[in-house]
């Protein structure tokens, strides 16, 4: 079995997230998704609308996702790859080159992002529409 892992906050789920999860799953047989905990998001100065447990519940309901684990630090990726017998690490291409250090542990693939959609864009548009 070929196991794949990807990482993210996965807040305000949108078609870009679904495209990433679908394409990540196509890289193997079993998809592990590591989602940032609320504490880790605070360290990154990132605010999610949904808390960790809600985001985990949502992701577990998506047919492409086989398992959801917590991302608590930037440095856990090598350990996650080893502990979960990961064959392929997948991220959006906005991270291109950032995780090449994992190539000695697994295949690393950077997938193109879905054009025209992002959580940041959604939040910005909601804020703009709300303050009108």
ZIUR-V593406 format. One record per helix or strand of 3 or more residues. SS is the DSSP state (H for helix, E for strand). FROM is the first residue (numbers start at 0). LEN is the number of residues. If there is no record, write none. Layout:
((SS FROM LEN) (SS FROM LEN))
This chain:
((E 2 6) (H 14 11) (E 29 7) (H 37 6) (H 51 9) (E 66 5) (H 73 10) (E 87 5) (H 92 3) (H 99 5) (E 106 5) (H 118 12))
